[in-house]
Amino acid sequence: MRLIIMGPPGAGKGTQAAFIAERYGVPAISTGDIFRANVSQGTPLGLEAQRFMDAGEYVPDEVTNRMVRNRLSEDDAEAGFLLDGYPRTVAQVAELDGMIGDSGHSLDAVVVLTVDPEEIVQRLLQRALIDGRADDTEDVIRRRQEVYAEQTQPLIGVYRDRDLLVEVDGMGEVDEVTARVLKALDSISKH
Ligand code: AMP
């Protein structure tokens, strides 16, 4: 399976990605996690990405695209993957199409977690208390929601037009949401 999980920051993508990836035996690839690992190791990529992340802005497409292309060329992604946090811009969609097309495959589905915006701001403020992420201050949280609405929300229409969209209610307990996602994906993988 070649899957994408989308949704605004705080929708629970990372949590659900782990369950979905396990169910389908594919790696969950989170661009945010890869960037954070690079920041904490002080790599050149991390140094380049950090100022954008700290401001709640997107890392430039060319930097992000290169990183994803490298990651998808690793052996564990050959039979499938679940992308969490990529693509996030229309230009990234085109780039990903190229990467998948080059390998002779196609996307199977794009899961979108739908949530109530105010609820997620509260969730993120809660997460800030627990994890202390540098980009979890209230101003940055609000900026990340705006950037999502401006740059990433349009991707929902793109994938809907391709008949790849699987919209799932992301509100409620984690295991309820997981059950909804897996049920929706299982019905697709049987088609
Ligand atoms: P996340 O953990 O997915 O919320 O990502 C954290 C931060 O990493 C984002 O706010 C962006 O600064 C950066 N980032 C992650 N994925 C992307 C992407 N696909 N394009 C641009 N920036 C990204």
Residues whose N, C-alpha, C, O or C-beta is under 5 A from the ligand:
A	BS01	AMP	P9 T31 G32 D33 F35 F52 M53 G56 E57 Y58 V59 T64 G85 Y86 P87 R88
